[in-house]
Amino acid sequence: MPLPVADRLLPGKPYPLGAHWDGLGVNFAVFSANASRIDICLFSTNGRKEVARMPLPECTDEIWHGYLPNVALGSLYGFRAFGPYQPARGHRFNPHKLLLDPYARQLSGPVRWSDALFGYRLQSARADLIPDRRDSAPTMPKAVVVDESFHWGNDRPPDVPWQETVIYEAHLRGLSMLRDDVLPNLRGTFAALCDPRWLDHLLRLGVTAVELLPVHAILQDRFLLERGLRNYWGYNTLAYFAPEPSYLASGQLQEIKVAVRRLHAAGIEIILDVVYNHTCEGNELGPTVSWRGLDNASYYRLVAGDERRYVNHTGCGNTLALSHPRVLQMVLDSLRYWVECYHVDGFRFDLGSVLGRERDGFDAGSAFFDALLQDPVLAHVKLISEPWDLGPDGYQLGNHPPGFAEWNDKFRDTVRRFWRGDAGQRGELAARLSGSADLFDRRHRRPWASINYITAHDGFTLADLVSYQAKHNEANGEDNRDGTDDNASSNWSTDGSLEGPTDDPATLARRARVARALMATLLLAQGTPMLTAGDEWGRSQQGNNNAYCQDNGLSWLDWKQAQSAAAQPLLGVVGRLLALRRRLQARAANRFAHGQLAPSPGLADIAWFDLDGRPPSPESWADPGIRTLALRRAATLLQPGRSEPLRQPAQPAGGETVQVTLLLLNAGDTDAVFHLPEPPLPWQLAFDSSRPDAGAADRPLPDTTLQAVPAHSLVLLEAQAPPAVQADAPPSPMSLAAPEPTA
């Protein structure tokens, strides 16, 4: 029989923050620099009745803390904070509002929307200036005291080298909601993430990492619920340490750990999309659920001289103040917790430029970046930034510090426009295919820093990119005003009138050909490729390019479609391309190439050619009407396990070879014939997007001087050559390298 809980708290300790059970009781610790008192509230097992309320007895260095003996695992709790309610000075304390612990590890119950959730009187003529005195506890979830022990056995991170990484971006819920072969109660949860049939799908493709959209607990937007919609994507964080409760089939945290362990056993890493730029509390008219009520002036960036208002570099109403040491600590503690407790392998930072903002704007040496990159736990996981935000000078692609990879939207836009046939894209495409050296080749960064993608959760799917001229977001209830209008898409019908599904054979064939060319460009370019879940079989969102609120079949993956005969050709193409990428690129030198080295006689490490087999002249590069391009790359093969090319000896050693590839791209409306550049090599066909089923019999070329490339297609040729006697050849003519792209 459990011992009765004490009626007052002992002093306890200020660290670690949150609620920590030691077998005999729980130590509570929470930060607030401006509160005058903080109470801990305990609740009944169903969370409906407050059974105890006691003030935290000590405050050490602005950390309020206390130890309560005999508290059992599974106990529910929350905080109430006392202090001034002075919005004009940035203070919004209201002890009538139950507050979530920012370090809560698990939540019990959902948010039940009510006017009581707001710290001010909603109907007051003075807006947010008059405090509301209703108790919000009946509408609030409660934090749970948890035991985080788990037997990890021999779990080891796959530790896939960046240059071999292939990312698959997916939504945890959407992955399995339409899986008929998964029990209904497991669909949409972590339990389904480790289903062996799902893992087999990833392994057949050649994926090495799954990047999940936010799995932190989220607050469902009131305005969406009132319209019968839901925040599906989840960029509205309610708790940074707790998973979204609806993603746990069992209600137990171990479910996540089992899923991660099975992914690791299959050699697949897990990367979490995380939202540390803002919280779910919105602007000054938003609800009070945690940080705002605990210490609004510390947790958020407020407008200087008008502390009632919030700096809004995120477009979501508020911006976390990562320049504050305790806020920075919370973010780092959260990241470290997911690595140490759940063994995740990396993070993708939503609106990452916000995290690097100091008083004078973005700084690659900001407190956040410096603290993260020196952290003994976090510095060794994969770090990816979405390198922009909505504030001044918010676009920071290529400006993040070494150690980070960055979403490269210039790759997305350029590749889309090139294959659509837009004028003047050759020079820009040349830079994107070669790892975007113009953006990333500084401070000893590597090509993997460019996260290349054609599609992502935000925007068209691949199928929609080649099936719709314009967005069709009517289902979102905003009269099709939401979502970008600049999609660089085409419906590829003869006269542009066939939007979406069609039975026209010519249109379907053209769409399929362009989709294969887009996918091949992504998977054969230098950099880290990211696939969007379902693109490998042609998933459609019916032209919706902003499906953030579509928690239904519009966004979920249709696995019946994936198993259909119509989906198999594209599935096969993606698998073959990724196998080709592994074979041709994984063992090549992981360095930027600039045409200054010659791994083999007469073969620069990178070179560009026109149809005539000659390097483009400056006038040719500038010609906006040319829609063809040839890219040749030569690299010394690496021995397995090496990350640098073998040093060339004075005389070539037996068995050493140089890998040479020639990528021929034709975005025009008519077929093109390429003269293959000198020197002549024993070229073989590696891939032809116009006939992706070409087999071994098609590999030797009947003519190694000419290669036909059909319209809207690309061809990859491969050959091997002997290494150069000298490691460093004289610089190749600058005309061999791609020009710097114009702004």
C-alpha positions in Angstrom: 0.0 0.0 0.0 1.6 3.4 -1.0 2.5 5.8 1.8 0.5 8.9 2.1 1.9 11.9 0.2 3.4 14.5 2.6 1.4 17.7 3.2 4.4 20.0 2.5 7.5 20.0 0.4 11.1 19.6 1.6 13.6 22.1 0.0 14.8 19.6 -2.6 17.3 20.7 -5.3 17.3 23.2 -8.2 18.6 20.6 -10.7 17.6 18.8 -12.8 14.6 20.8 -14.0 11.2 19.1 -14.2 9.8 16.3 -12.1 12.2 13.5 -11.2 11.3 10.4 -9.2 14.0 8.8 -7.1 12.1 5.8 -5.8 11.0 7.6 -2.6 9.5 10.8 -3.9 9.8 13.5 -6.5 11.9 16.6 -6.9 10.2 19.4 -8.7 12.2 22.3 -10.2 11.0 25.0 -12.6 12.5 28.3 -13.8 10.9 31.7 -13.3 13.0 34.9 -12.8 10.0 37.2 -12.2 7.5 35.1 -10.2 6.9 35.9 -6.6 5.7 32.3 -5.8 5.0 29.1 -7.6 2.7 26.3 -6.4 2.8 22.7 -7.3 -0.7 21.1 -7.8 -1.4 17.4 -7.7 -4.4 15.8 -9.3 -6.4 12.6 -9.1 -5.6 9.7 -11.4 -8.2 10.9 -13.9 -6.9 14.5 -13.8 -10.3 15.9 -12.9 -9.8 16.9 -9.3 -7.0 18.9 -7.7 -6.1 17.0 -4.6 -3.2 19.0 -3.2 -1.6 22.4 -3.7 1.6 23.5 -2.1 4.1 26.3 -2.7 7.6 25.3 -3.8 9.6 26.2 -0.7 12.9 27.3 -2.2 14.2 29.5 -5.1 17.9 29.1 -6.1 19.3 31.2 -8.9 15.7 31.8 -10.2 14.9 28.0 -10.1 11.9 27.3 -7.8 12.2 23.8 -6.3 10.9 21.4 -3.7 10.9 17.7 -2.9 7.7 15.8 -2.1 8.1 12.4 -0.4 6.0 9.4 -1.3 4.8 10.6 -4.7 4.1 7.6 -6.9 5.0 7.1 -10.5 2.1 8.2 -12.8 1.1 11.1 -10.5 -0.3 14.1 -12.3 0.7 17.6 -11.6 0.9 21.2 -12.9 2.1 24.6 -11.7 0.5 27.9 -10.8 2.6 31.0 -10.8 2.1 34.2 -8.8 3.4 37.6 -9.8 2.3 40.9 -11.5 -0.2 40.9 -14.3 1.3 43.9 -16.2 1.3 43.1 -19.9 2.8 46.5 -20.8 5.9 45.4 -18.8 5.8 41.9 -20.2 4.4 40.2 -17.2 1.3 38.0 -17.5 1.2 36.0 -14.2 -2.2 34.6 -13.3 -2.4 31.9 -10.6 -5.9 31.0 -11.8 -4.3 29.3 -14.8 -2.8 25.8 -14.5 0.5 25.7 -16.3 2.3 22.8 -17.9 5.8 22.1 -16.7 8.1 23.1 -19.6 10.0 19.9 -18.8 7.0 17.6 -18.7 8.0 14.1 -20.0 4.5 12.9 -20.6 1.0 14.4 -20.8 -2.3 13.1 -19.5 -5.4 14.2 -21.3 -6.0 16.7 -24.1 -6.5 20.4 -24.1 -10.2 21.1 -23.9 -10.7 24.5 -25.6 -12.5 27.0 -23.3 -12.3 30.7 -22.7 -10.8 29.8 -19.3 -7.5 28.9 -21.1 -6.8 32.6 -21.7 -5.1 34.7 -19.1 -7.3 37.7 -19.9 -11.0 38.3 -20.3 -11.8 37.5 -23.8 -14.8 39.8 -24.1 -13.2 42.7 -22.4 -13.1 46.0 -24.3 -9.5 46.4 -23.0 -8.4 43.2 -24.8 -5.6 41.4 -23.0 -5.2 44.0 -20.2 -7.7 42.6 -17.7 -6.9 39.2 -16.1 -9.4 36.3 -16.2 -10.1 34.7 -12.8 -11.6 31.4 -14.0 -9.7 28.2 -13.2 -8.2 26.6 -16.3 -7.4 23.3 -14.7 -10.4 21.4 -16.0 -9.5 22.3 -19.5 -5.7 21.6 -19.3 -3.7 18.4 -19.7 -1.5 17.4 -16.7 2.1 16.4 -16.6 2.9 12.9 -15.6 5.7 11.7 -13.3 7.4 9.0 -15.3 10.0 6.3 -15.0 12.3 6.5 -18.0 14.2 3.2 -17.5 14.4 0.9 -20.5 16.5 -2.1 -21.5 18.2 -0.9 -24.7 20.2 -4.1 -25.0 22.8 -3.9 -27.8 21.2 -0.9 -29.5 23.7 1.1 -31.5 23.2 4.1 -33.7 23.6 3.2 -37.4 25.9 6.2 -37.7 25.5 6.4 -41.4 28.1 8.7 -43.0 26.6 11.9 -44.3 27.8 11.2 -47.9 25.8 8.0 -47.8 22.6 9.4 -46.2 19.3 9.3 -48.0 16.4 10.9 -46.1 12.8 10.0 -46.2 10.5 12.8 -44.9 7.3 11.4 -43.5 4.4 12.1 -41.0 4.2 9.5 -38.3 0.4 9.4 -38.3 0.1 9.5 -42.1 2.4 6.6 -42.6 0.1 4.0 -41.3 -3.5 5.3 -41.0 -4.4 3.6 -44.3 -2.5 0.4 -43.6 -5.0 -2.4 -43.7 -2.4 -4.9 -42.6 -1.9 -3.0 -39.3 -4.3 -3.4 -36.4 -6.6 -0.4 -36.2 -5.5 0.6 -32.7 -1.9 0.8 -33.8 -2.4 2.9 -36.9 -0.9 6.4 -36.7 1.4 5.6 -33.8 5.0 4.7 -33.0 3.9 1.1 -32.7 3.3 1.0 -36.5 6.6 2.8 -37.2 8.5 -0.4 -36.5 6.3 -2.7 -38.5 8.6 -5.1 -40.5 6.7 -4.6 -43.7 7.3 -0.8 -43.5 11.0 -1.4 -42.7 11.2 -3.7 -45.7 9.8 -1.0 -47.9 12.5 1.5 -46.8 15.3 -1.1 -47.2 14.1 -2.0 -50.7 14.2 1.7 -51.7 17.6 2.3 -50.1 16.6 4.8 -47.5 19.0 5.3 -44.6 17.1 7.8 -42.4 13.5 8.6 -41.6 12.8 12.3 -40.9 9.5 12.6 -38.9 7.4 15.7 -38.9 6.9 17.0 -35.3 6.2 14.4 -32.7 6.3 16.7 -29.7 3.0 17.2 -28.0 0.9 19.8 -29.9 -1.9 22.1 -29.3 -4.8 21.8 -31.8 -5.7 25.3 -33.1 -9.1 26.4 -31.9 -10.0 28.0 -35.2 -9.3 24.7 -37.1 -11.3 22.6 -34.7 -14.2 25.0 -35.2 -14.0 24.4 -38.9 -13.9 20.6 -38.5 -10.1 20.5 -39.3 -7.0 19.7 -37.3 -3.4 20.8 -37.2 -2.0 17.7 -39.0 1.6 18.8 -39.5 2.1 19.6 -35.8 4.2 22.8 -35.9 2.4 24.1 -32.8 4.4 22.8 -29.8 2.7 22.3 -26.4 5.6 20.4 -24.7 9.3 20.0 -25.8 10.0 16.8 -23.8 6.7 15.0 -24.2 5.5 13.1 -27.3 2.1 13.8 -28.8 -0.2 11.5 -26.7 -2.2 10.4 -29.7 1.0 8.9 -31.2 1.3 6.3 -28.4 -1.0 3.3 -29.0 -0.1 1.9 -25.6 0.1 5.2 -23.8 3.6 4.1 -22.7 6.8 6.0 -23.6 8.6 2.7 -24.1 6.7 2.4 -27.4 8.9 5.1 -28.9 12.1 3.3 -27.7 11.0 0.0 -29.1 10.4 1.7 -32.5 13.8 3.4 -32.5 15.5 0.2 -31.5 13.9 -1.7 -34.4 14.8 1.0 -36.9 18.4 0.9 -35.7 18.5 -2.9 -36.0 17.5 -2.4 -39.7 20.3 0.2 -40.1 17.9 3.1 -40.4 18.4 6.4 -38.5 15.5 8.5 -37.1 15.6 12.3 -37.4 13.0 14.5 -35.6 11.6 17.7 -37.1 11.6 20.1 -34.1 10.1 23.5 -33.5 12.1 25.6 -31.1 11.5 28.9 -32.8 8.0 29.5 -31.3 5.4 27.9 -29.1 1.7 27.2 -29.3 0.8 30.2 -27.1 0.7 32.6 -30.1 0.7 36.4 -29.7 -0.7 38.5 -26.8 -4.2 37.3 -27.6 -3.3 33.6 -27.4 -3.9 31.2 -24.5 -1.8 30.8 -21.4 -0.8 27.1 -21.0 2.9 27.1 -19.9 5.7 29.5 -20.7 3.6 32.7 -20.8 2.2 32.1 -17.3 5.6 31.0 -15.8 7.7 33.9 -17.0 6.5 35.6 -20.2 9.3 38.3 -20.1 12.0 35.6 -20.0 10.7 33.0 -22.4 9.7 35.3 -25.3 11.3 38.0 -27.3 9.2 41.1 -26.7 9.1 44.4 -28.6 11.5 46.8 -27.0 9.6 49.7 -25.6 6.2 47.9 -26.0 6.6 44.7 -24.0 3.0 43.9 -24.4 3.7 42.9 -28.0 5.8 39.9 -29.2 8.6 39.9 -31.8 7.2 37.7 -34.5 10.0 36.4 -36.8 8.1 33.1 -37.1 4.8 34.2 -38.5 3.2 32.2 -35.6 2.7 35.1 -33.1 5.8 34.7 -30.9 9.5 33.9 -30.9 11.3 32.1 -28.2 14.1 34.1 -26.6 17.1 31.8 -27.1 19.4 34.6 -26.0 18.2 34.0 -22.5 20.4 31.4 -20.8 17.5 29.4 -19.2 15.5 29.3 -22.4 18.6 28.2 -24.3 19.1 25.6 -21.6 15.6 24.3 -22.0 16.1 23.8 -25.8 19.5 22.1 -25.3 18.1 19.9 -22.5 15.2 18.9 -24.7 17.5 18.0 -27.6 19.8 16.1 -25.3 16.9 14.3 -23.7 15.6 12.9 -27.1 19.1 11.7 -27.9 19.9 10.1 -24.5 16.5 8.9 -23.6 15.1 7.9 -27.0 18.4 7.4 -29.0 17.3 9.6 -31.9 20.0 10.3 -34.5 19.4 13.9 -35.5 17.1 16.9 -35.8 15.7 19.1 -38.5 15.2 22.6 -37.1 12.1 24.4 -38.3 12.8 28.0 -39.2 16.4 27.5 -38.1 17.4 31.1 -38.8 15.4 32.2 -35.8 17.6 30.0 -33.6 20.7 31.9 -34.7 19.3 35.4 -34.1 21.0 37.7 -31.7 20.2 41.3 -30.9 21.6 42.5 -34.2 20.2 39.7 -36.4 21.3 36.3 -37.6 24.8 35.2 -36.4 26.4 31.9 -37.3 28.3 32.3 -34.0 25.1 32.8 -31.9 24.8 31.3 -28.5 22.6 28.5 -29.7 24.9 27.4 -32.5 28.0 27.7 -30.2 26.4 25.7 -27.4 25.0 23.0 -29.7 28.2 22.4 -31.6 30.4 22.1 -28.5 27.9 19.8 -26.7 29.5 16.4 -26.2 26.1 14.7 -26.9 24.6 16.9 -29.6 27.6 17.7 -31.7 27.7 14.1 -33.0 24.2 13.7 -34.3 22.8 14.9 -37.6 21.8 18.6 -37.6 19.7 20.1 -40.3 18.4 23.6 -40.5 15.5 25.1 -42.5 17.7 28.2 -43.2 15.1 31.0 -43.2 12.5 32.8 -41.2 10.1 35.7 -41.6 12.2 38.4 -39.9 14.6 40.9 -41.5 17.4 39.2 -43.4 15.8 35.9 -42.6 17.0 34.0 -45.6 20.3 32.5 -44.6 20.9 29.6 -46.9 24.6 28.6 -46.8 25.4 30.8 -43.8 25.0 28.2 -41.0 28.1 27.0 -39.2 30.0 23.9 -40.1 28.4 20.8 -38.7 25.0 21.8 -40.1 23.2 20.6 -43.2 20.6 23.0 -44.7 17.4 22.6 -46.7 18.4 23.9 -50.2 15.3 25.5 -51.7 17.4 26.8 -54.6 18.0 23.2 -55.6 14.2 22.6 -55.5 13.3 25.7 -57.5 16.0 25.4 -60.1 15.4 21.8 -60.9 11.7 22.3 -61.1 12.1 25.3 -63.5 14.7 23.6 -65.6 12.5 20.6 -66.3 9.5 22.8 -66.9 11.5 24.3 -69.7 12.0 27.8 -68.2 14.6 29.9 -69.9 18.0 30.7 -68.5 18.3 27.9 -66.0 21.5 26.2 -67.2 24.1 28.0 -65.1 22.0 27.8 -61.9 21.3 24.1 -62.5 25.1 23.4 -63.0 25.7 24.8 -59.5 22.9 22.8 -57.9 24.0 19.5 -59.5 27.5 19.9 -58.1 26.5 20.3 -54.5 25.8 24.0 -54.5 29.5 24.9 -54.0 28.6 28.5 -54.4 26.6 28.3 -51.2 28.4 25.7 -49.1 32.1 25.6 -50.1 33.4 27.6 -47.3 34.8 26.9 -43.8 35.7 23.3 -44.8 32.1 22.3 -45.3 31.3 19.3 -47.5 28.7 18.7 -50.3 26.5 16.8 -47.9 25.6 20.1 -46.3 23.2 20.7 -49.1 19.9 18.9 -48.4 18.6 18.5 -51.9 14.9 18.0 -52.5 12.2 18.4 -55.1 9.2 18.2 -52.8 8.6 18.3 -49.0 5.6 18.2 -46.8 5.0 21.8 -47.5 4.0 22.1 -51.2 3.1 19.9 -54.1 3.8 16.2 -54.1 5.8 14.9 -57.1 2.7 13.6 -58.8 0.9 17.0 -58.3 4.0 18.9 -59.5 3.6 17.3 -62.9 -0.3 17.3 -62.9 -1.3 20.8 -61.7 -0.6 24.2 -63.1 -1.9 25.9 -60.0 -2.7 25.1 -56.3 -6.1 23.7 -55.4 -6.5 24.3 -51.6 -10.2 24.7 -51.4 -10.5 22.0 -48.8 -8.6 24.2 -46.3 -11.5 26.5 -46.0 -9.6 29.7 -46.9 -10.9 30.2 -50.4 -7.7 29.0 -51.9 -5.8 32.0 -50.6 -3.3 30.0 -48.5 -0.2 28.3 -49.8 2.3 29.6 -52.3 1.3 30.6 -55.9 4.8 30.0 -57.2 5.1 26.3 -57.6 7.2 26.0 -60.8 4.7 23.3 -61.9 2.9 22.2 -65.0 0.1 19.9 -65.8 1.9 18.8 -69.0 -1.2 18.6 -71.1 -1.0 19.7 -74.7 -2.8 23.0 -74.2 -2.5 23.2 -70.4 -6.2 22.6 -69.7 -6.0 19.2 -68.1 -5.6 19.8 -64.4 -5.2 16.8 -62.2 -6.5 13.3 -63.1 -6.9 12.4 -66.8 -7.2 9.4 -69.1 -5.4 11.1 -71.9 -2.5 8.7 -72.7 -0.2 11.4 -74.2 -0.5 13.6 -71.1 0.0 10.6 -68.7 3.1 9.5 -70.6 4.5 13.0 -70.5 3.9 13.4 -66.8 5.5 10.1 -66.0 8.6 11.0 -68.1 9.0 14.4 -66.4 8.5 12.9 -62.9 11.2 10.3 -63.6 13.6 13.1 -64.8 12.9 15.1 -61.7 13.5 12.1 -59.4 16.7 11.1 -61.3 18.1 14.7 -61.0 17.5 14.6 -57.3 19.1 11.2 -56.7 22.1 11.7 -59.0 23.0 15.2 -57.9 25.8 15.8 -55.4 24.5 16.5 -51.9 22.1 14.8 -49.5 18.9 13.7 -51.2 15.5 13.9 -49.3 12.5 12.1 -50.6 8.9 12.9 -49.5 6.9 9.9 -48.4 4.7 8.6 -51.2 6.5 10.3 -54.0 8.1 7.0 -54.9 4.8 5.7 -56.1 3.0 8.9 -57.2 1.0 9.9 -54.2 -1.3 12.9 -54.9 -2.9 15.5 -52.6 -5.3 16.6 -55.4 -3.4 19.7 -56.0 -3.3 20.9 -52.4 0.1 22.5 -51.7 -0.7 23.5 -48.0 -2.2 20.4 -46.5 -1.2 21.3 -42.9 -4.8 21.0 -41.7 -5.8 17.8 -43.7 -5.6 15.0 -41.1 -7.4 12.6 -43.5 -6.9 10.5 -46.6 -5.8 13.6 -48.6 -2.5 13.6 -46.6 -2.2 9.9 -45.5 -0.2 7.5 -47.5 -2.4 5.2 -49.7 -0.7 1.8 -49.5 -3.2 0.2 -51.8 -2.0 2.6 -54.5 1.6 1.8 -53.6 0.8 -1.9 -54.3 -1.0 -1.2 -57.6 0.4 -2.1 -61.0 0.4 1.6 -61.9 2.8 2.4 -59.0 5.4 -0.2 -59.7 7.3 1.5 -62.5 8.1 4.6 -60.5 8.9 2.5 -57.4 11.3 0.5 -59.5 13.0 3.7 -60.8 13.6 5.1 -57.3 15.0 1.8 -56.1 17.4 1.5 -59.1 18.5 5.1 -58.9 19.3 4.8 -55.2 21.2 1.6 -55.9 23.1 3.4 -58.7 23.8 6.3 -56.3 25.3 3.9 -53.7 27.4 2.2 -56.3 28.7 5.3 -58.1 28.8 8.0 -55.5 29.2 6.5 -52.0 32.8 5.6 -52.6 33.7 8.7 -54.5 35.6 11.6 -52.9 33.4 13.7 -50.6 34.8 17.0 -51.7 33.6 19.9 -53.8 34.9 19.8 -57.4 35.9 22.9 -59.3 37.6 21.6 -62.4 41.0 22.2 -60.9 42.1 18.6 -60.4 42.6 15.8 -62.9 42.2 12.3 -61.3 42.9 10.8 -64.7 44.8 12.1 -67.8 42.7 14.7 -69.6 39.8 14.2 -67.2 39.1 17.1 -64.8 37.2 16.3 -61.6 34.2 18.2 -63.0 33.5 19.6 -66.5 30.5 20.8 -68.4 29.7 20.4 -72.1 27.3 21.5 -74.8 25.7 19.2 -77.4 28.9 19.4 -79.6 31.0 17.8 -76.8 32.9 21.1 -76.1 32.9 23.2 -73.0 30.3 26.0 -73.1 31.6 29.4 -74.0 30.5 32.4 -71.8 28.0 33.3 -74.6 26.6 29.7 -74.5 26.3 29.8 -70.7 24.4 33.1 -71.0 22.0 31.9 -73.8 18.6 31.6 -72.1 17.2 29.4 -74.9 19.5 26.4 -74.4 17.8 23.6 -72.5 20.5 20.9 -72.7 23.5 20.3 -70.5 26.2 17.6 -70.0 28.0 17.1 -66.7 31.1 14.9 -66.5 32.6 13.9 -63.1 35.7 12.0 -62.4 36.7 10.8 -58.9 39.2 8.3 -57.5 37.4 5.4 -56.0 37.6 5.0 -52.2 38.4 1.9 -50.3 35.4 0.8 -48.1 35.3 2.7 -44.9 37.5 5.6 -46.1 36.2 9.2 -46.4 39.1 10.6 -48.5 40.5 9.5 -51.8 43.6 7.3 -51.9 46.8 9.2 -52.3 48.1 8.6 -55.8 51.6 7.0 -55.8 54.3 8.1 -58.2 53.2 5.2 -60.4 49.6 3.9 -60.5 49.2 0.9 -58.3 47.5 -2.2 -59.8 43.7 -2.2 -59.6 43.2 1.5 -58.8 40.7 3.2 -61.1 39.0 6.5 -61.6 35.2 6.5 -61.7 33.8 8.7 -64.5 30.1 9.5 -65.0 28.5 11.6 -67.7 25.1 13.1 -67.1 23.2 14.2 -70.2 20.1 16.4 -69.6 17.5 17.5 -72.2 14.7 19.6 -70.9 13.6 20.6 -74.4 10.5 19.5 -76.3 12.5 17.7 -79.0 15.0 14.9 -78.9 18.7 15.9 -78.7 21.9 14.1 -79.8 25.0 14.7 -77.6 28.6 14.4 -79.0 30.4 12.7 -76.1 33.4 14.7 -75.0 37.1 13.8 -75.4 38.9 11.7 -74.4 37.0 8.7 -75.6 36.1 6.2 -72.9 34.4 2.8 -72.9 31.0 4.3 -71.9 28.2 2.1 -70.7 24.6 3.1 -70.1 23.8 3.4 -66.4 20.3 4.9 -66.6 17.9 6.4 -69.1 14.8 8.1 -67.7 13.0 7.7 -71.0 13.3 3.9 -70.8 14.1 3.1 -67.2 13.6 -0.6 -67.7 16.7 -0.8 -70.0 18.6 -3.9 -68.9 22.1 -5.3 -69.0 21.9 -5.9 -72.7 21.6 -2.2 -73.3 24.6 -1.2 -71.2 27.4 -1.3 -73.8 27.0 1.6 -76.1 27.0 0.7 -79.9 28.5 4.2 -80.5 30.8 5.8 -77.9 30.9 9.1 -79.7 27.2 10.0 -79.9 24.2 9.6 -77.5 20.6 10.4 -78.2 18.6 11.8 -75.3 14.8 12.1 -75.8 12.8 15.2 -74.9 12.2 15.8 -71.1 14.8 13.1 -70.3 18.2 12.5 -68.9 20.8 9.7 -69.5 23.6 8.7 -67.2 26.7 7.0 -68.7 29.5 5.5 -66.7 33.1 4.4 -67.4 36.4 3.8 -65.7 39.8 5.3 -66.4 43.3 4.9 -65.1 44.5 7.3 -62.4 46.9 10.2 -63.1 50.5 9.7 -62.3 50.5 13.0 -60.3 47.9 13.6 -57.6 47.5 17.2 -58.7 47.3 18.0 -62.4 47.6 21.5 -63.7 44.4 23.5 -63.4 41.9 22.8 -66.1 40.6 25.7 -68.2 38.1 27.7 -66.3 35.6 27.1 -69.1 35.3 23.5 -67.9 33.7 24.6 -64.6 30.2 25.9 -64.3 29.9 29.7 -64.0 28.8 31.2 -60.7 25.0 31.5 -60.9 23.6 34.9 -61.1 21.4 36.2 -58.3 
